[in-house]
């Protein structure tokens, strides 16, 4: 059974660095075709894809966040960490991590965490 | 980046009646094997998004057969044959052909 759970601060001050952790179980990020992604939803707005890390450590980022994102994996802990530097109130929202099946000729987020609400405010 | 659009953005529905949502991409989502890399998700209030359809027309495991996806290239449609009260929420299309992955703006479905 695949599960994912996001954790991190609920309140962050502007200009600080936000660090979010996705702890997962039921799969290995070393398995070919597996990826873990981060998606966020600002209040009242649409879902926005942020970053993805593949089983082979290939990493992809949303260019709209202008180099402020870093995604890493801690294989010993079955965790994926997303850092967002220099946060702004517009970074307020619910952050989700999700398991992606990215085998050849497919691609979809089939398991999602429950999400964690982050507020950026002084 | 591939831009995704959806219509309508708001869809009041009557239980038992059909419903349809359109999604369009700024570039073709076809890959070399003829599949379109387009997913549909439903985001119910207070829940995490859930996968409904992948590769344009493949229903995800556990998704009721009243949901169907169609289309190819740049034009896609999600249909609900008979809407049930539990189907309310925001429906998103997502292109996964290339990063950055991009979501549509969402279609809010609620009961009339």
Contacts between the chains, C-beta under 8 A, distances in Angstrom:
chain1	res1	chain2	res2	distance
A	37	B	101	7.7
A	39	B	49	7.7
A	41	B	43	7.9
A	46	B	92	6.9
A	46	B	103	5.7
A	46	B	104	7.4
A	46	B	105	5.1
A	46	B	106	4.8
A	47	B	41	7.6
A	47	B	43	7.0
A	47	B	49	6.6
A	47	B	92	5.6
A	47	B	94	7.8
A	47	B	103	4.6
A	47	B	106	7.3
A	48	B	103	6.7
A	49	B	94	7.5
A	49	B	100	6.2
A	49	B	101	4.1
A	49	B	102	6.8
A	49	B	103	6.6
A	52	B	99	6.7
A	52	B	101	7.5
A	60	B	99	4.0
A	60	B	100	7.3
A	61	B	99	7.8
A	61	B	100	7.6
A	62	B	100	4.7
A	63	B	1	7.4
A	63	B	100	6.1
A	64	B	100	7.4
A	96	B	48	6.2
A	96	B	49	7.2
A	98	B	49	8.0
A	105	B	31	7.1
A	105	B	33	5.5
A	105	B	35	6.2
A	106	B	54	6.7
A	106	B	55	6.4
A	107	B	37	5.6
A	107	B	39	7.5
A	107	B	54	7.3
A	107	B	55	8.0
A	107	B	96	3.8
A	107	B	97	7.9
A	108	B	39	4.9
A	108	B	51	5.6
A	108	B	54	3.8
A	108	B	55	7.8
A	108	B	60	7.3
A	108	B	96	6.7
A	109	B	39	7.4
A	109	B	41	7.5
A	109	B	49	7.6
A	109	B	51	6.2
A	109	B	94	7.8
A	110	B	51	5.1
A	110	B	60	6.6
A	110	B	61	7.9
A	112	B	48	4.0
A	112	B	49	5.8
A	112	B	50	7.3
A	113	B	48	6.6
A	114	B	48	5.8
A	115	B	48	5.8
